[in-house]
Amino acid sequence: MQLAVQIEGSGFPVLCLHGHPGSGQSMSVFTQHLSQRFLTLAPDLRGYGASQTRHPFTMTAHLQDLTELLDQQHIDRCWLLGWSLGGILAMELALRCPQRVQGLILIATAARPRSNHPAVTWQDNLYTAIASGVNYLAPAWQWNIETFGKRSLYHYLLQQHTAFAYRQLALAGLPAYLQTSRYATQALNQAMRQGYNRLNDLENIQAPCLMLFGDCDRHITAAASLETAAQLPNCQFHRYTQAAHLFPWEYPQQVLQAIDGWLTEQAETTRSPSIS
């Protein structure tokens, strides 16, 4: 299918892949900054955002969609930036089409994803619904953050309940959640039930990688991200303390600085003459 995609900037392309639930808009924390130097593409994956479907699908459909998107945009090679599920898809693309991947920036993800999220109670759901609704109407209202936000499921997604994070939840998080189709959820759940694990294949990814993760992530644990980083042949990693799954919304400037520094380092490495 033809994906809805937000395209910004110019230069070498960066394909930015969102998580579940998510949308291209949820990647704006990256694209607004990177589009000053690069051509950024942030698609809504199949079954998410404006890329809706009436038919069930499997996770491999995402890879076909993304390959077709690159073909449509006449992109032979690009950086891949993936957050959570998007990071898994980035690694899958690198395994499927290594010639098209300049390098990977992996955010809160793992090739063998593991969670330590506690069971969700009805109180969790109630407080999350109230916090989300109020935050949508009055983004980053401190009273709502203290009264409902910190008692909702958001306290598993965030360690730093900042105004910026709650504005992002209102702007991108809640709309993405409401637009995530049951088919997208079914496809992801099916892959997880089958015991998704690509650790043994990571040695085939020779492209440079940057892994960023929060030490308090309950959705994909820091241990799982570290395990993946250790299996990638050419990977740097950075752990953010007192940060959870949505840490790019908790520490946006620090995350963007880390990405900028790594991309600059990769550019300098590419330009450096080889030494016999």
C-alpha positions in Angstrom: 0.0 0.0 0.0 1.1 3.6 -0.4 2.0 5.0 3.0 1.1 8.5 4.2 4.5 10.2 4.8 5.8 13.5 6.1 8.8 14.7 4.1 10.9 17.6 5.3 14.3 19.2 4.5 16.8 18.2 1.9 20.1 16.3 1.6 21.0 12.7 2.4 17.8 10.9 3.5 16.9 9.7 7.0 13.9 7.3 7.2 12.3 7.7 10.6 10.1 4.9 11.8 7.7 5.2 14.7 6.7 2.7 17.3 3.4 1.2 18.5 1.1 3.0 18.9 2.6 5.8 16.9 2.6 7.8 13.7 4.9 9.9 11.6 3.9 12.9 13.7 5.3 11.2 16.8 8.8 11.4 15.2 8.7 15.2 14.9 11.1 15.4 17.9 13.7 14.0 15.5 12.5 15.3 12.1 12.2 18.9 13.0 15.8 19.0 14.0 17.3 16.6 11.5 15.5 18.2 8.5 17.8 21.2 8.9 20.6 19.0 7.6 18.9 16.0 6.0 15.9 14.9 4.0 13.7 13.3 6.6 10.8 10.9 5.8 8.4 9.9 8.6 5.7 7.5 7.3 2.7 6.3 9.0 3.2 2.6 9.0 0.5 0.3 7.6 -2.5 0.3 10.0 -1.3 3.5 11.8 -2.2 7.2 11.4 -3.4 8.0 7.9 -2.1 4.7 6.5 -5.2 2.7 7.3 -6.2 -0.7 5.9 -9.3 -2.9 6.0 -7.4 -6.1 5.9 -5.2 -8.1 8.4 -1.5 -8.2 7.7 1.7 -9.6 9.2 4.8 -7.7 10.2 6.6 -8.5 6.9 4.1 -6.2 5.2 5.8 -3.2 6.9 9.1 -4.1 5.2 7.5 -4.4 1.8 5.7 -1.0 2.3 9.0 0.7 3.4 11.0 -0.7 0.5 8.3 0.5 -1.9 8.4 3.9 -0.3 12.1 4.2 -0.8 11.6 3.1 -4.5 8.9 5.7 -4.9 11.1 8.4 -3.5 14.1 7.2 -5.7 16.2 6.6 -2.6 18.9 4.1 -3.0 20.5 4.5 0.4 19.6 6.2 3.6 20.0 6.4 7.4 17.4 4.5 9.4 16.1 5.9 12.7 13.7 3.7 14.5 11.9 4.1 17.9 10.7 0.9 19.7 8.9 -1.1 17.0 10.4 1.2 14.4 13.9 0.1 15.6 12.9 -3.5 15.1 11.8 -2.7 11.6 15.0 -0.8 11.0 17.1 -3.8 11.9 14.9 -6.0 9.7 15.4 -3.7 6.8 19.1 -3.7 7.3 19.1 -7.5 7.2 16.9 -7.6 4.2 18.4 -4.7 2.2 21.9 -4.0 3.5 22.9 -2.2 0.4 20.3 0.5 1.1 21.3 1.2 4.7 24.0 3.8 5.6 23.6 3.2 9.3 21.0 2.7 12.1 20.0 4.9 15.0 18.0 2.7 17.3 15.8 4.2 20.1 14.4 2.2 23.0 14.4 -1.1 21.0 15.8 -4.6 20.9 16.2 -7.6 18.6 14.8 -9.8 21.5 12.4 -7.3 23.1 11.5 -8.0 26.7 9.3 -6.1 29.1 8.9 -5.9 32.9 5.8 -3.9 32.8 3.5 -4.8 35.7 -0.1 -5.9 35.2 -2.5 -3.1 34.2 -5.3 -2.4 36.7 -8.7 -0.7 36.1 -7.4 2.2 38.1 -4.4 2.5 35.7 -6.8 2.7 32.8 -9.1 5.1 34.5 -6.4 7.6 35.5 -4.8 7.3 32.0 -8.1 8.1 30.3 -8.6 11.1 32.6 -5.0 12.3 32.3 -5.1 11.9 28.5 -8.4 13.7 28.0 -7.5 16.6 30.2 -4.0 16.9 28.7 -5.5 17.0 25.2 -7.7 19.9 26.2 -5.0 21.7 28.4 -1.6 20.3 27.3 1.0 20.2 30.1 -1.3 21.6 32.8 0.8 20.9 35.9 -2.3 20.2 38.1 -3.3 17.4 35.7 0.2 16.0 35.6 0.5 15.9 39.4 -3.1 14.7 40.0 -3.6 12.2 37.2 -0.6 11.9 35.0 1.8 10.5 37.6 -0.9 8.1 38.8 -1.7 6.8 35.3 0.2 4.5 32.9 2.3 7.5 31.9 4.4 6.9 35.0 5.6 3.7 33.3 6.4 5.6 30.0 8.0 8.6 31.7 10.3 9.2 34.6 10.6 13.0 33.9 7.0 14.3 33.8 8.0 17.5 31.9 5.8 20.0 30.1 7.5 19.1 26.8 6.7 15.4 27.2 3.0 16.1 28.0 2.7 18.5 25.0 4.0 15.7 22.8 1.5 13.3 24.4 -1.3 15.7 23.5 0.0 16.6 20.0 1.1 13.1 18.8 0.7 10.5 21.5 -3.1 10.5 22.0 -4.0 11.0 18.3 -1.6 8.1 17.3 -3.2 5.8 19.9 -6.7 6.6 18.7 -5.6 6.0 15.0 -3.8 2.7 15.6 -5.9 0.0 14.0 -6.7 -3.4 15.4 -4.9 -5.0 12.5 -1.7 -3.2 13.5 -2.1 -4.5 17.0 -2.8 -8.0 15.9 0.2 -8.1 13.6 2.5 -7.0 16.5 1.0 -9.4 19.0 1.3 -12.3 16.6 5.0 -11.6 16.2 5.5 -11.4 19.9 3.6 -14.6 20.6 5.8 -16.4 18.2 8.8 -15.3 20.3 10.4 -12.7 18.1 14.2 -13.0 18.4 16.8 -11.8 15.8 19.9 -11.8 18.0 21.7 -14.5 16.2 21.3 -12.6 12.9 22.7 -9.3 14.0 26.2 -10.2 13.1 25.1 -9.7 9.5 24.5 -6.0 10.0 27.8 -4.4 9.3 26.5 -0.9 9.0 27.4 1.5 11.9 24.7 1.6 14.7 23.9 3.9 17.6 21.7 2.5 20.4 20.0 4.8 22.8 17.9 3.6 25.7 16.5 4.6 29.1 17.6 2.8 32.2 14.0 2.7 33.6 12.3 1.5 30.4 9.5 -1.0 31.4 8.3 -1.7 27.8 11.6 -2.8 26.3 14.1 -3.1 29.1 17.6 -1.6 29.2 19.0 -5.1 29.5 17.3 -6.1 26.2 18.7 -3.0 24.4 22.2 -3.7 25.8 22.0 -7.3 24.7 21.2 -6.1 21.1 24.0 -3.5 21.2 26.5 -6.2 22.2 25.5 -8.4 19.3 25.8 -5.7 16.6 29.3 -5.7 15.2 29.6 -1.9 14.9 27.5 -0.3 17.6 27.9 2.5 20.1 25.3 2.9 22.9 24.2 5.5 25.4 22.1 4.9 28.5 19.9 7.7 29.8 19.5 7.7 33.6 16.1 8.2 35.2 14.5 7.8 31.8 11.8 5.5 30.4 10.4 4.4 27.0 9.5 7.9 25.9 13.0 9.3 26.9 13.3 11.3 23.6 10.4 13.4 25.0 12.0 13.6 28.4 15.5 14.6 27.3 15.1 15.9 23.7 18.1 18.1 23.6 20.5 15.5 25.0 19.2 12.9 22.6 19.5 15.1 19.6 23.0 16.1 20.6 24.0 12.5 20.8 22.6 11.8 17.4 24.2 14.8 15.9 27.6 13.9 17.4 27.4 10.3 16.1 26.3 11.4 12.6 29.2 13.8 12.5 31.6 11.1 13.6 30.3 8.8 10.9 30.7 11.5 8.3 34.3 12.1 9.3 35.0 8.4 9.3 33.7 8.1 5.8 35.8 11.1 4.6 39.0 9.8 6.3 41.4 8.1 3.9 42.0 4.4 4.6 45.3 3.5 6.1 47.1 0.4 4.8 
